[in-house]
Amino acid sequence: MLDKKVAELLNTQINKEFYSAYLYLDFSVYYEEIGLDGFANWYKIQAQEERDHAMLFLQYLQNNGEKVTLDAIAKPDKDLNDKLQVLKYGLEHEQYVTSLIHTIYEAAYGVKDFRTMQFLDWFVKEQGEEEKNAEDMIKKMELFGDDAKGLYMLNSEMAARVYSAPSLVL
């Protein structure tokens, strides 16, 4: 049985991950509307990854005999009208999610819940990758985004992204 606070934080994280999926789907819609279908593809796949993360948290709780409570998912509230700013919102959001994962990890560490800490290790690594991807996209947009040919190539790069299921198995 999990510590009550740890279980509560894990349960809350399910909602946060579904919100992340919803936010990135909103980003995808924005990019599709302005004609950057590659960026739309990238964020559509990112939304799928976030849904996968939510399901991993859900399954972990169920595997540990905990009740799962699904809350309402908040509507994304970012003003999407600048292709670079959207990427910056993405980085800001990933940094926020990293802080949430760290909070759960700290709570698990505090009660010597080594199993949950091991489960969270994958997410700690994943968040490092997420932040790096977001930073790289911002750098590339700052370098090439104002040049039509550069933006075309960058959009093509984003269009090449394909979905792959998470490597974490419960």
C-alpha positions in Angstrom: 0.0 0.0 0.0 1.3 3.4 -0.9 1.7 6.3 1.5 -1.4 8.5 1.4 0.4 11.7 0.3 2.4 9.8 -2.4 -0.8 8.2 -3.8 -2.6 11.6 -3.8 0.3 13.2 -5.7 0.4 10.3 -8.2 -3.4 10.6 -8.7 -3.1 14.3 -9.3 -0.4 13.7 -11.8 -2.8 11.7 -14.0 -4.9 14.9 -14.4 -1.7 17.0 -15.1 -0.6 14.6 -17.8 -4.0 14.6 -19.4 -3.9 18.4 -19.3 -0.5 18.3 -21.0 -2.0 16.2 -23.8 -4.9 18.7 -24.1 -2.5 21.7 -24.1 -0.3 20.1 -26.8 -3.4 19.2 -28.9 -4.3 22.9 -28.7 -0.8 23.7 -29.9 -1.2 21.2 -32.8 -4.5 22.9 -33.8 -2.8 26.3 -33.8 0.0 25.2 -36.0 -2.3 23.4 -38.4 -4.4 26.6 -38.7 -1.4 28.7 -39.6 -0.1 26.1 -42.2 2.7 24.5 -40.3 1.5 20.9 -40.6 4.9 19.6 -39.5 4.7 21.4 -36.1 1.1 20.3 -35.9 2.3 16.7 -36.3 5.0 17.1 -33.7 2.6 18.4 -31.1 -0.1 15.8 -32.0 2.4 13.1 -31.3 3.5 14.9 -28.1 -0.2 14.9 -27.0 -0.2 11.1 -27.5 2.9 10.7 -25.4 1.3 12.8 -22.6 -1.8 10.6 -22.7 0.5 7.6 -22.4 2.2 9.1 -19.4 -1.2 9.6 -17.7 -2.1 6.0 -18.4 1.2 4.8 -16.8 0.4 6.8 -13.6 -3.1 5.3 -13.6 -1.8 1.8 -14.1 0.8 2.2 -11.4 -1.8 3.3 -8.9 -4.1 0.4 -9.9 -1.1 -2.1 -9.7 -0.6 -0.9 -6.1 -4.3 -1.3 -5.1 -5.0 2.5 -5.0 -8.2 4.1 -6.0 -8.0 6.3 -9.1 -10.0 9.5 -9.2 -10.3 11.3 -12.5 -10.9 15.0 -12.3 -12.0 17.5 -14.9 -9.3 18.6 -17.3 -8.8 22.4 -17.4 -9.1 24.2 -20.7 -5.8 25.4 -22.0 -5.6 29.2 -21.4 -2.6 30.2 -23.5 -3.0 32.9 -26.2 -1.7 31.2 -29.3 -0.9 33.8 -31.9 2.9 33.6 -32.3 4.7 30.5 -33.6 7.8 31.1 -31.4 5.8 32.0 -28.3 3.9 28.7 -28.5 7.3 26.8 -28.3 8.2 28.9 -25.3 4.9 27.9 -23.7 5.9 24.3 -24.3 9.2 24.7 -22.5 7.6 26.5 -19.6 5.0 23.7 -19.3 7.7 21.0 -19.4 9.6 22.7 -16.7 6.4 22.8 -14.6 5.8 19.1 -15.1 9.4 18.4 -14.1 8.7 20.3 -10.8 5.6 18.1 -10.3 7.6 14.9 -10.8 10.3 16.1 -8.5 7.6 16.8 -5.8 6.3 13.3 -6.1 9.8 11.9 -6.0 10.6 13.9 -2.9 7.5 12.7 -1.1 8.3 9.1 -2.0 11.9 9.5 -0.8 10.6 11.0 2.4 8.8 7.7 3.3 11.4 5.4 1.7 9.0 4.3 -1.0 11.8 2.8 -3.2 9.3 1.2 -5.6 7.7 4.5 -6.5 11.1 6.2 -6.7 12.1 3.5 -9.2 8.9 4.1 -11.2 9.5 7.8 -11.2 13.2 7.4 -12.4 11.8 6.9 -15.9 9.8 10.1 -15.7 12.8 12.1 -14.4 14.8 11.0 -17.4 11.9 11.6 -19.7 11.5 15.2 -18.4 15.1 15.8 -19.2 14.5 14.8 -22.8 11.2 16.8 -22.9 12.9 20.0 -21.8 15.9 19.4 -24.2 13.5 18.9 -27.1 11.6 22.1 -26.2 14.8 24.1 -25.9 16.1 22.8 -29.2 12.9 23.7 -31.0 13.1 27.2 -29.6 16.7 27.6 -30.7 15.9 26.4 -34.2 12.9 28.6 -34.5 15.0 31.6 -33.4 17.6 30.7 -36.0 15.5 29.8 -38.9 11.9 30.8 -38.2 12.0 34.2 -39.9 13.4 32.8 -43.1 10.8 31.1 -45.4 13.2 28.4 -46.6 14.5 27.7 -43.1 11.0 27.5 -41.7 10.0 25.1 -44.5 12.9 22.8 -43.6 12.2 23.0 -39.9 8.5 22.3 -40.6 9.6 19.3 -42.7 11.8 18.1 -39.8 8.9 18.2 -37.4 6.7 16.4 -39.9 9.1 13.5 -39.9 8.4 12.7 -36.2 6.7 9.4 -35.7 4.9 8.1 -32.6 6.7 5.5 -30.5 5.2 4.0 -27.3 6.9 4.7 -24.0 9.7 2.4 -23.1 8.4 2.0 -19.5 6.6 -1.2 -18.9 4.7 -1.9 -15.7 
